[in-house]
């Protein structure tokens, strides 16, 4: 079985995905980490290498590669706009697609930044000084990627509701009888 977790940045896909994989005894992959490994570059370099369509084609190729793996796997999927090159590969009885979502306020509370070497850091002063901008950006992402996920055919949506990741994992296991 493959479980693909979709959602906007900072909704908790990677953290929940790791914990879910651990609880189920599955492998875990994070699309951002797979990009860095396959292309041998930082995410910062990747984002500035080419346009969004090219980046999403690379992401789609990696999604297809993960889906071909024999082991049971949880994959945290980076937000992706161009779905045409992998959409048909995720239609399978053995693939569970779940969109994690939350309120803009809750996502904002988890907002972190990364430097040019992909080191994650927090800067609450900066974040709070630009809160209005980030709140609009988060809402725009929720709206845009929500439409993309509908086009992908994702019917399973789980509200994170600012719950601890362990509780979200419990809810996923219960709701989807894993």
C-alpha positions as CSV (number, residue, x, y, z in Angstrom):
1,X,0.0,0.0,0.0
2,X,1.1,3.6,-0.7
3,X,-0.3,6.5,1.3
4,X,0.2,9.9,-0.3
5,X,-0.2,12.9,2.0
6,X,-1.0,16.2,0.2
7,X,-1.4,19.7,1.6
8,X,0.1,23.1,1.7
9,X,3.4,24.0,3.3
10,X,3.5,23.8,7.1
11,X,0.3,21.8,7.4
12,X,2.2,18.8,8.8
13,X,2.7,16.4,5.9
14,X,6.2,15.4,6.8
15,X,5.8,15.1,10.5
16,X,2.6,13.3,10.3
17,X,3.9,11.1,7.4
18,X,7.0,10.0,9.4
19,X,4.9,9.1,12.4
20,X,2.3,7.3,10.4
21,X,4.9,5.3,8.5
22,X,6.6,4.4,11.8
23,X,3.3,3.3,13.4
24,X,2.3,1.2,10.3
25,X,5.8,-0.2,9.8
26,X,5.9,1.4,6.3
27,X,8.8,3.2,4.6
28,X,8.7,6.9,4.5
29,X,9.7,9.4,1.8
30,X,9.4,13.2,1.7
31,X,9.2,14.6,-1.8
32,X,11.4,17.6,-0.9
33,X,14.1,15.2,0.4
34,X,13.8,13.0,-2.7
35,X,14.3,16.0,-4.9
36,X,17.4,17.1,-3.1
37,X,18.8,13.5,-3.3
38,X,17.9,12.8,-6.9
39,X,18.9,16.2,-8.3
40,X,21.8,16.7,-5.9
41,X,20.9,20.3,-5.1
42,X,19.2,22.3,-2.3
43,X,15.6,23.1,-2.5
44,X,16.6,26.8,-2.8
45,X,18.6,25.9,-5.9
46,X,15.8,23.8,-7.2
47,X,13.3,26.6,-6.9
48,X,15.5,28.9,-8.8
49,X,16.6,26.5,-11.5
50,X,13.7,26.6,-13.8
51,X,10.0,27.4,-14.0
52,X,7.2,25.8,-12.0
53,X,6.2,23.4,-14.8
54,X,9.7,22.0,-15.1
55,X,9.9,21.6,-11.3
56,X,6.6,19.9,-11.1
57,X,7.6,17.5,-13.9
58,X,10.6,16.6,-11.8
59,X,8.4,16.1,-8.8
60,X,6.0,14.0,-10.8
61,X,8.8,11.7,-12.0
62,X,9.9,11.2,-8.4
63,X,6.3,10.4,-7.3
64,X,6.1,7.8,-10.1
65,X,9.4,6.3,-9.0
66,X,8.2,6.0,-5.4
67,X,5.0,4.4,-6.5
68,X,6.9,1.7,-8.3
69,X,8.8,0.7,-5.2
70,X,7.7,-2.7,-3.8
71,X,7.5,-1.7,-0.1
72,X,4.6,-0.2,1.7
73,X,5.2,3.6,1.8
74,X,4.0,6.9,3.1
75,X,4.9,9.8,0.9
76,X,4.7,13.5,2.0
77,X,4.0,15.3,-1.3
78,X,5.1,18.9,-1.8
79,X,2.4,21.2,-3.1
80,X,2.3,20.6,-6.8
81,X,0.4,22.5,-9.5
82,X,1.1,20.6,-12.7
83,X,-0.3,17.1,-12.2
84,X,-0.6,15.8,-15.8
85,X,2.6,13.7,-15.8
86,X,1.7,11.6,-12.7
87,X,-2.1,11.8,-12.2
88,X,-2.9,8.5,-13.9
89,X,-0.2,6.7,-11.8
90,X,-2.0,7.4,-8.5
91,X,-5.3,5.8,-9.5
92,X,-5.0,2.4,-7.9
93,X,-6.8,0.4,-5.2
94,X,-3.5,0.1,-3.3
95,X,-3.0,3.9,-3.2
96,X,-4.6,6.1,-0.5
97,X,-4.6,9.8,-1.2
98,X,-5.2,12.1,1.8
99,X,-5.2,15.9,1.8
100,X,-4.2,17.4,5.2
101,X,-5.6,20.8,5.7
102,X,-6.0,23.4,8.5
103,X,-7.0,26.9,9.1
104,X,-4.7,29.7,7.9
105,X,-4.2,30.8,11.5
106,X,-3.0,27.3,12.6
107,X,-0.7,27.0,9.6
108,X,0.7,30.4,10.3
109,X,1.5,29.3,13.9
110,X,3.7,26.5,12.5
111,X,5.4,28.7,9.8
112,X,9.1,28.2,9.7
113,X,11.7,29.4,7.2
114,X,14.8,27.9,5.5
115,X,18.1,29.3,4.4
116,X,19.9,28.7,1.1
117,X,21.2,25.4,2.5
118,X,17.8,24.2,3.6
119,X,18.5,24.7,7.3
120,X,15.1,25.4,9.0
121,X,14.9,28.2,11.4
122,X,12.2,30.3,13.1
123,X,12.0,34.1,13.2
124,X,8.8,35.0,15.0
125,X,9.5,38.7,15.0
126,X,9.8,38.8,11.2
127,X,6.9,36.4,10.8
128,X,4.6,38.5,13.0
129,X,5.7,41.7,11.4
130,X,4.5,40.3,8.1
131,X,1.6,38.4,9.4
132,X,-1.0,40.0,7.0
133,X,1.1,39.0,4.0
134,X,1.6,35.4,5.2
135,X,-2.1,35.0,6.1
136,X,-3.1,36.1,2.6
137,X,-0.4,33.8,1.0
138,X,-1.5,30.8,3.1
139,X,-5.2,31.3,2.2
140,X,-4.2,31.7,-1.5
141,X,-2.3,28.4,-1.3
142,X,-5.2,26.6,0.4
143,X,-7.6,27.9,-2.4
144,X,-5.2,27.0,-5.3
145,X,-4.0,23.7,-4.1
146,X,-7.5,22.7,-2.9
147,X,-8.6,23.1,-6.6
148,X,-5.6,21.1,-7.7
149,X,-6.3,18.3,-5.3
150,X,-9.9,18.1,-6.5
151,X,-8.6,17.7,-10.1
152,X,-6.4,14.9,-8.8
153,X,-9.4,13.2,-7.4
154,X,-8.5,13.4,-3.8
155,X,-11.7,12.7,-1.8
156,X,-10.1,12.1,1.5
157,X,-9.6,15.3,3.5
158,X,-8.5,15.5,7.1
159,X,-8.6,18.6,9.1
160,X,-5.5,18.8,11.2
161,X,-7.2,21.3,13.6
162,X,-3.9,22.2,15.2
163,X,-3.8,18.8,16.9
164,X,-0.5,17.2,17.8
165,X,0.9,15.0,15.1
166,X,0.4,11.9,17.1
167,X,-3.3,12.6,17.4
168,X,-3.6,13.3,13.6
169,X,-1.9,9.9,13.0
170,X,-4.4,8.2,15.4
171,X,-7.3,9.8,13.4
172,X,-5.9,8.7,10.1
173,X,-5.4,5.2,11.3
174,X,-9.0,5.1,12.7
175,X,-10.7,6.9,9.8
176,X,-9.1,4.9,7.0
177,X,-9.0,1.6,8.9
178,X,-5.3,1.2,8.6
